[in-house]
Amino acid sequence: MIPRALDFAVEKSLRYHQRRRAHYDRLHKTVMLGVLLAGSSAIAQFHATIAGLFVVALSALDLTFGFSAKARDHEFLYRRFNELAQKLRSELEPSDAHRIEWDNERLRIEADEPPIYWALEADCYNEVLYSRGMNRADVLIIGRYRRLFMNYRAFDKEMFPQAHELGNDRAAPLEA
């Protein structure tokens, strides 16, 4: 049987890196659209100076923050976690050696991860809970402000208590 905690963690990491990659892809495409529009405006001589400054600012933004490189990094991490998930799910009766190997592989992948955005990580944790029909009391409380800025601010890991820690002890299964 697959180690449940490891399978849960790998599934959460898959979702996390998929969402980070998508976020950086959106940012890169948005900046490139702005560059394209401002460049076109400059060529058409429609407020050429302002459009030129806008092109420079957007290009500097993309170059400085490296949105496409960050998206690529998260795609690479996603693929590594996906390979680990395939290994986990391919063994019907894993041995202790398999479990140790998989735990070590997970640690190696996590060592290559950039700093974690904890609100996004908490949201991915909740998604896996929902997908597996686990107890409502285990859901992490995120809040609107943190949910709004989950891709832009790291927050602290301790800012996300479980529902049962706030007195919501209903251990009802989650609806899918």
PLY file of the C-alpha trace (Angstrom):
ply
format ascii 1.0
element vertex 176
property float x
property float y
property float z
element edge 175
property int vertex1
property int vertex2
end_header
0.00 0.00 0.00
1.23 3.51 -0.85
2.43 5.50 2.16
-0.54 7.85 2.63
1.36 10.79 4.12
3.98 10.73 1.36
1.36 10.36 -1.38
-0.60 13.28 0.11
2.53 15.47 0.27
3.53 14.64 -3.30
0.01 15.39 -4.57
0.05 18.72 -2.71
3.45 19.58 -4.22
2.23 18.72 -7.70
-0.67 21.13 -7.32
1.55 23.81 -5.78
4.14 23.81 -8.57
1.48 23.60 -11.25
-0.18 26.71 -9.84
3.12 28.61 -9.40
4.10 27.83 -13.00
0.70 29.01 -14.26
1.02 32.22 -12.21
4.43 33.07 -13.67
3.27 32.16 -17.17
0.36 34.59 -16.79
2.66 37.35 -15.54
5.12 36.82 -18.39
2.35 36.82 -21.01
0.76 39.93 -19.52
4.07 41.80 -19.57
4.80 40.67 -23.12
1.32 41.82 -24.23
2.06 45.23 -22.72
5.41 45.35 -24.51
3.73 44.41 -27.78
1.00 47.03 -27.41
3.40 49.77 -26.29
5.86 48.86 -29.05
3.11 48.98 -31.64
2.01 52.34 -30.29
5.55 53.68 -30.50
5.89 52.51 -34.09
2.58 54.17 -34.96
3.91 57.41 -33.42
1.02 57.49 -30.94
2.57 59.06 -27.83
5.89 57.53 -28.86
7.87 58.74 -25.84
5.38 57.41 -23.30
5.02 54.14 -25.22
8.80 53.79 -25.43
9.15 54.32 -21.68
6.42 51.77 -21.10
8.27 49.21 -23.26
11.48 49.83 -21.32
9.71 49.56 -17.94
7.88 46.34 -18.83
10.99 44.77 -20.35
13.00 45.67 -17.25
10.26 44.16 -15.07
10.31 40.87 -16.96
14.11 40.78 -17.08
14.47 41.62 -13.38
11.94 39.15 -12.04
12.45 36.49 -14.71
8.86 35.32 -14.90
9.50 32.82 -17.70
12.53 31.37 -15.89
10.52 30.98 -12.69
7.71 29.29 -14.62
10.29 26.92 -16.13
11.72 26.15 -12.67
8.29 25.25 -11.33
7.59 23.13 -14.41
10.82 21.22 -13.73
9.89 20.69 -10.07
6.39 19.61 -11.11
7.87 16.99 -13.43
10.16 15.66 -10.70
7.26 15.34 -8.26
5.19 13.71 -11.02
7.91 11.10 -11.56
7.93 10.42 -7.82
4.13 10.09 -7.81
4.36 7.56 -10.64
6.89 5.53 -8.64
4.67 5.63 -5.57
1.62 4.48 -7.46
3.36 1.75 -9.44
4.25 -0.45 -6.44
1.36 -2.46 -5.07
3.29 -3.71 -2.04
6.17 -1.28 -1.41
8.98 -2.48 0.80
10.60 -0.45 3.55
13.49 0.17 1.15
11.06 1.71 -1.36
9.60 3.96 1.31
13.03 5.15 2.42
14.07 5.75 -1.19
10.88 7.73 -1.91
11.23 9.84 1.25
14.82 10.62 0.32
13.84 11.52 -3.23
11.15 13.85 -1.93
13.70 15.55 0.34
16.10 15.97 -2.61
13.37 17.61 -4.69
12.29 19.87 -1.82
15.90 20.97 -1.35
15.77 22.45 -4.88
12.53 24.35 -4.26
12.50 28.15 -4.00
10.95 29.68 -0.84
7.40 28.50 -0.27
4.36 30.74 -0.54
2.53 29.38 2.47
-0.96 30.65 1.64
-0.80 28.92 -1.73
0.63 25.81 -0.10
-2.25 25.83 2.41
-4.75 26.19 -0.44
-3.19 23.22 -2.24
-3.32 21.25 1.03
-7.05 22.00 1.24
-7.55 20.99 -2.41
-6.02 17.58 -1.73
-8.19 17.22 1.38
-11.29 18.01 -0.67
-10.28 15.63 -3.47
-9.80 12.79 -0.99
-12.90 13.44 1.12
-10.97 13.86 4.36
-12.23 15.48 7.57
-13.45 19.08 7.53
-11.65 19.72 10.84
-8.29 19.36 9.05
-8.89 22.20 6.57
-6.44 25.10 6.89
-8.04 28.52 7.36
-6.61 30.96 4.81
-8.75 34.11 4.85
-9.60 36.54 2.05
-6.56 38.82 2.31
-4.08 35.94 2.27
-5.99 34.20 -0.51
-5.89 37.39 -2.59
-2.11 37.76 -2.18
-1.15 34.07 -2.06
0.99 34.36 -5.21
2.68 37.63 -4.24
3.56 37.33 -0.56
5.10 34.40 1.33
3.36 34.97 4.71
4.32 32.81 7.71
3.49 29.13 7.87
1.95 29.56 11.33
-0.72 31.95 9.96
-2.83 29.03 8.73
-4.49 27.16 11.60
-6.59 24.08 11.06
-10.33 24.41 11.54
-10.29 22.20 14.65
-7.77 24.58 16.26
-10.38 27.35 16.04
-13.04 25.27 17.77
-14.61 23.78 14.66
-14.42 20.14 15.74
-16.94 18.78 13.27
-15.18 15.80 11.75
-17.55 15.55 8.83
-16.14 14.34 5.52
-15.61 17.06 2.91
-17.79 17.18 -0.14
-15.93 16.74 -3.40
0 1
1 2
2 3
3 4
4 5
5 6
6 7
7 8
8 9
9 10
10 11
11 12
12 13
13 14
14 15
15 16
16 17
17 18
18 19
19 20
20 21
21 22
22 23
23 24
24 25
25 26
26 27
27 28
28 29
29 30
30 31
31 32
32 33
33 34
34 35
35 36
36 37
37 38
38 39
39 40
40 41
41 42
42 43
43 44
44 45
45 46
46 47
47 48
48 49
49 50
50 51
51 52
52 53
53 54
54 55
55 56
56 57
57 58
58 59
59 60
60 61
61 62
62 63
63 64
64 65
65 66
66 67
67 68
68 69
69 70
70 71
71 72
72 73
73 74
74 75
75 76
76 77
77 78
78 79
79 80
80 81
81 82
82 83
83 84
84 85
85 86
86 87
87 88
88 89
89 90
90 91
91 92
92 93
93 94
94 95
95 96
96 97
97 98
98 99
99 100
100 101
101 102
102 103
103 104
104 105
105 106
106 107
107 108
108 109
109 110
110 111
111 112
112 113
113 114
114 115
115 116
116 117
117 118
118 119
119 120
120 121
121 122
122 123
123 124
124 125
125 126
126 127
127 128
128 129
129 130
130 131
131 132
132 133
133 134
134 135
135 136
136 137
137 138
138 139
139 140
140 141
141 142
142 143
143 144
144 145
145 146
146 147
147 148
148 149
149 150
150 151
151 152
152 153
153 154
154 155
155 156
156 157
157 158
158 159
159 160
160 161
161 162
162 163
163 164
164 165
165 166
166 167
167 168
168 169
169 170
170 171
171 172
172 173
173 174
174 175
